[in-house]
Amino acid sequence: MDQFIHQFELYRMANALNHKMQNPTARVAIFLSYINGEKVDDWAQAQARNLALQVWGNNTVAPTRAHDDEALWTQMITDFHLAFTHTTKEEDAFIQLQHLTMEGRTINEYNARFNHLIPQAGWERDTRGTIEMYKQGLLLNLHRAIY
């Protein structure tokens, strides 16, 4: 989902002079229009209702924000991250690192997978623990040859 936000930000920069991209209410509405799918439709619709209520109010609730309040965009992005961020990403990567072995892989495949998981686990590349984890996954004969 972070990639979705990144792509939208690129779209926003490319259209920076467009008045709809300059207006936070319009920007949020456009962003929400790109979100579709069975698992996200309810969230996007709730965000759209909340946006309308904040900007225009209704029969019982007065508007709480101006249509050009940048906080509308900031809050929507925060809500998006809270709703769709993979909360166990680091733990999942750590578990994968613990079980990663070279068995059935070439050294290049093992290195690529290991190097992909390191930042996901929140680890530094050259720390002792990372190096030890790397060595544990090597084939025994290769591990011995390195020593």
C-alpha positions as a Python dict, from the first residue, in 0.01 Angstrom:
ca = {
    (1, 'M'): (0, 0, 0),
    (2, 'D'): (292, 237, 53),
    (3, 'Q'): (366, 193, -316),
    (4, 'F'): (14, 316, -392),
    (5, 'I'): (78, 636, -195),
    (6, 'H'): (415, 678, -365),
    (7, 'Q'): (258, 644, -710),
    (8, 'F'): (-15, 891, -619),
    (9, 'E'): (244, 1140, -493),
    (10, 'L'): (424, 1112, -829),
    (11, 'Y'): (90, 1174, -1002),
    (12, 'R'): (33, 1470, -772),
    (13, 'M'): (375, 1619, -854),
    (14, 'A'): (319, 1574, -1226),
    (15, 'N'): (-9, 1761, -1190),
    (16, 'A'): (107, 2015, -933),
    (17, 'L'): (-31, 2309, -1128),
    (18, 'N'): (-373, 2150, -1162),
    (19, 'H'): (-610, 2329, -923),
    (20, 'K'): (-764, 1998, -814),
    (21, 'M'): (-427, 1875, -692),
    (22, 'Q'): (-370, 2201, -507),
    (23, 'N'): (-699, 2169, -319),
    (24, 'P'): (-682, 1915, -32),
    (25, 'T'): (-1052, 1822, -54),
    (26, 'A'): (-1029, 1748, -425),
    (27, 'R'): (-697, 1566, -376),
    (28, 'V'): (-847, 1338, -109),
    (29, 'A'): (-1149, 1270, -330),
    (30, 'I'): (-927, 1181, -625),
    (31, 'F'): (-708, 959, -407),
    (32, 'L'): (-1011, 777, -271),
    (33, 'S'): (-1148, 727, -622),
    (34, 'Y'): (-841, 519, -706),
    (35, 'I'): (-896, 286, -412),
    (36, 'N'): (-1123, 3, -507),
    (37, 'G'): (-1161, -360, -427),
    (38, 'E'): (-1361, -581, -202),
    (39, 'K'): (-1128, -537, 96),
    (40, 'V'): (-1094, -157, 77),
    (41, 'D'): (-1426, -26, -58),
    (42, 'D'): (-1584, 16, 285),
    (43, 'W'): (-1282, 206, 416),
    (44, 'A'): (-1272, 439, 114),
    (45, 'Q'): (-1646, 507, 137),
    (46, 'A'): (-1619, 584, 508),
    (47, 'Q'): (-1332, 825, 437),
    (48, 'A'): (-1538, 997, 166),
    (49, 'R'): (-1833, 1037, 405),
    (50, 'N'): (-1601, 1173, 674),
    (51, 'L'): (-1449, 1419, 426),
    (52, 'A'): (-1791, 1544, 320),
    (53, 'L'): (-1901, 1581, 682),
    (54, 'Q'): (-1588, 1776, 776),
    (55, 'V'): (-1608, 2013, 478),
    (56, 'W'): (-1981, 2054, 421),
    (57, 'G'): (-2145, 1920, 734),
    (58, 'N'): (-2503, 1796, 722),
    (59, 'N'): (-2844, 1880, 872),
    (60, 'T'): (-2722, 1818, 1226),
    (61, 'V'): (-2346, 1875, 1212),
    (62, 'A'): (-2169, 2195, 1111),
    (63, 'P'): (-1856, 2179, 893),
    (64, 'T'): (-1534, 2157, 1095),
    (65, 'R'): (-1275, 2226, 824),
    (66, 'A'): (-1240, 2452, 523),
    (67, 'H'): (-1213, 2282, 184),
    (68, 'D'): (-857, 2412, 148),
    (69, 'D'): (-733, 2290, 488),
    (70, 'E'): (-417, 2084, 423),
    (71, 'A'): (-495, 1884, 740),
    (72, 'L'): (-762, 1700, 539),
    (73, 'W'): (-490, 1543, 323),
    (74, 'T'): (-253, 1480, 613),
    (75, 'Q'): (-524, 1308, 817),
    (76, 'M'): (-636, 1091, 526),
    (77, 'I'): (-278, 971, 465),
    (78, 'T'): (-239, 899, 839),
    (79, 'D'): (-567, 706, 840),
    (80, 'F'): (-458, 515, 530),
    (81, 'H'): (-133, 407, 696),
    (82, 'L'): (-312, 305, 1015),
    (83, 'A'): (-563, 98, 819),
    (84, 'F'): (-332, -73, 574),
    (85, 'T'): (21, -84, 713),
    (86, 'H'): (152, -434, 758),
    (87, 'T'): (195, -424, 1136),
    (88, 'T'): (395, -746, 1164),
    (89, 'K'): (628, -682, 870),
    (90, 'E'): (945, -682, 1083),
    (91, 'E'): (842, -991, 1278),
    (92, 'D'): (749, -1178, 959),
    (93, 'A'): (1085, -1091, 800),
    (94, 'F'): (1268, -1204, 1117),
    (95, 'I'): (1090, -1540, 1111),
    (96, 'Q'): (1174, -1581, 744),
    (97, 'L'): (1538, -1500, 818),
    (98, 'Q'): (1544, -1760, 1096),
    (99, 'H'): (1422, -2027, 855),
    (100, 'L'): (1619, -1915, 550),
    (101, 'T'): (1878, -2164, 435),
    (102, 'M'): (2079, -2208, 122),
    (103, 'E'): (1932, -2558, 81),
    (104, 'G'): (1797, -2586, -273),
    (105, 'R'): (1924, -2239, -368),
    (106, 'T'): (2230, -2105, -540),
    (107, 'I'): (2451, -1871, -340),
    (108, 'N'): (2320, -1581, -549),
    (109, 'E'): (1958, -1674, -474),
    (110, 'Y'): (2038, -1709, -104),
    (111, 'N'): (2219, -1373, -100),
    (112, 'A'): (1935, -1199, -284),
    (113, 'R'): (1670, -1334, -47),
    (114, 'F'): (1878, -1258, 262),
    (115, 'N'): (1955, -904, 144),
    (116, 'H'): (1585, -848, 70),
    (117, 'L'): (1480, -956, 420),
    (118, 'I'): (1743, -760, 617),
    (119, 'P'): (1585, -413, 583),
    (120, 'Q'): (1236, -557, 623),
    (121, 'A'): (1342, -699, 957),
    (122, 'G'): (1483, -359, 1055),
    (123, 'W'): (1837, -495, 1077),
    (124, 'E'): (2170, -336, 991),
    (125, 'R'): (2362, -518, 721),
    (126, 'D'): (2703, -541, 890),
    (127, 'T'): (2615, -613, 1252),
    (128, 'R'): (2729, -925, 1430),
    (129, 'G'): (2377, -1071, 1461),
    (130, 'T'): (2308, -1024, 1089),
    (131, 'I'): (2636, -1187, 995),
    (132, 'E'): (2572, -1480, 1231),
    (133, 'M'): (2224, -1529, 1087),
    (134, 'Y'): (2372, -1527, 737),
    (135, 'K'): (2632, -1790, 827),
    (136, 'Q'): (2370, -2017, 987),
    (137, 'G'): (2183, -2042, 659),
    (138, 'L'): (2483, -2143, 451),
    (139, 'L'): (2543, -2501, 348),
    (140, 'L'): (2776, -2664, 599),
    (141, 'N'): (3056, -2731, 348),
    (142, 'L'): (3043, -2371, 226),
    (143, 'H'): (3039, -2243, 580),
    (144, 'R'): (3350, -2451, 660),
    (145, 'A'): (3523, -2337, 341),
    (146, 'I'): (3477, -1974, 444),
    (147, 'Y'): (3647, -2040, 776),
}
